[in-house]
Every structure is written in C-alpha cells, then in structure tokens.
C-alpha cells in the first residue's frame, strides 16, 4: 500500500517503507525533516549494482546513506535494475561505493517485510527523533501506523506456518475421473495452497507425490521459457497411470518472488542474464520458496512416505528434514524447448537440478 511501518529495535524507532511502493508525496513527507535517511538493499542487489564486490559480502543486507540531493527517482533506480538509466543522474561517491554499512536486525526486518509483500527487497529507513511521538511509538502506540519490534518481525516471517484444511470436494479431471481437491489456508491468513488427489492414492505404500510451484505462465499460458507446464501434465499422467498420486500445488509463483517480480526477471533475461543472475539483480536469493509447506500438507493428509516426482534435490532434502521419508526420487525430464534450453542448463549448473 505504500504506508510506512514503525519498526522498533534497542529502544529506538524508525519509519520503514518499501521503495517500490513509495509515492512522491510520502517520500517528501518522510524526508522533509532533514534527518538522515538510509536505503537498505540486499547484498545481492548491491553487488549487482556495483556497490560492493560479491566476495566481500558478509551480511544479507547493506545500508547506504541517501545523498541529500537524491530524490525518489534515484531510490527507484537503486531498487530496480530495470531503471538503472536514472541512476546516472546522481552517481554514488567513492566512499559510499566502497563502504556500505552492514544491516542490523532493523534493516533485515524491513527487507523481510518487503519480500513478504512480494515487493522489491529495498526499503527506505528514516529515524524518528526523540520526543513524545518517539516515546509513543516505542510503546507500540503508532498513531495509526503498524508498529512492530524488529526481532518479532524476523521470528514471525521465518517460522513454519500451520496449514489448516478449509474445504474438500470430489473433482473428476481429464487425466482421471477419480479426483479430489483439498484447500489449505496458512495460519497467518496468507495465500492458500492445494492438495490434489489423482485417482486413489494408496496410503499404505509410499505415495507418488509432486510438489509443484504455481507457474501462471507455464501452467496456464503454455510458456516455452520454462518446463513447468509439461512437468505438471507429465506428473498427473504418471499418477493416473499408477492408479493414484498426490499433486501439491503450492502458490509460490516465480520461485517465491511473485508474478510481478518474475516478469521483471524475464525482462532482465531478455537483456542477457540467466535465471539466477536475474533474481540476484532484483535482490532476491536463487530460490525464495518454502518447501516446508509441502511437508506440512503431507502431514495433514497422513502421508509420511513418498515417491517424489522431482529433478530438484532441495525438495527431497527438505521433506526428509521435516520427517517425510522419500523412498525414491522419480525423475521428471520433460518440456525441453529451444527457448528454455539455457534456462534448464542454468538450473542444472547453478541450482543442482538433476535431469536424468
């Protein structure tokens, strides 16, 4: 929404707002008092912007002082690699380029909030001066703004979410006329996830399971840039042929960064970056998904042994870490096209995907 939140830490309070959602009016209001504002970027975004060398990174967040003459366009250019032409209007000084400060819990909490909202992980931070307003805010009376302690934010956003069953119904499908869809809702009220039974899974034996992250472009539009759509259809066909299986459809679009940021990443790929480099330029990790969700859904459905349809060892490792026995990894090598050959090669080389 573009509203700042009040984040408290070590007895002090700051206004924190996502740069992407910052309006000119709110930017002017937050910086009008003349206090020193700071820009918080992830270390990967800072490295991509040339602010710090990648090997020198010792922290997940870096803090840059905002030059007095900098305006909103400068902040937006620093946050968004697709707007880098604007940055030339106000180059950073050599001292800022070489010595950004490491982020504290305050700065990590601000970035975590931006990521949770699927906004670019770049935030503007303005300290609240001492006085009556500061005292009220540090007591969590935020005069209409949300006020949270930095550590509480980090704890809440990193913890495993409980998945509560909402509804379930029979659904005959083209791949199999015996099917059922279960809808689950996380305990924080965020986006729902689905468990889809194909045929009649035998829970007495390891169940054929696929953890499939939502891909609007691949699953719905038939995109040739990825292999998601073919993987979805091949997985359900394999389950039908086996007499039963379970598709976990997890709403973690774009490796957890959301469709808007995924389209930003695609635009960067059109400029020559690979899929991992594009995520880094936006400030994200290689993969922001939480595969604990899949384990939680399996637990809710009483399934503790699976044959996992995947090329991604990270999924297998996370399920096993969460107490789900993976008795077999079933490769899912489908959907290679001339348009996605480099994408698949990058997944193998940089993300460890196994295509055999």
PyMOL commands that set and color helices and strands:
alter all, ss='L'
color gray80, all
select helices_A, chain A and resi 19-21+24-31+43-48+54-56+72-79+81-90+94-98+105-116+132-138+150-158+216-220+228-241+253-256+259-270+275-282+292-300+313-321+341-351
alter helices_A, ss='H'
color red, helices_A
select strands_A, chain A and resi 5-9+12-18+37-42+61-65+101-102+122-127+147-149+163-170+179-186+193-199+207-213+244-250+305-309+325-330
alter strands_A, ss='S'
color yellow, strands_A
deselect
rebuild
show_as cartoon
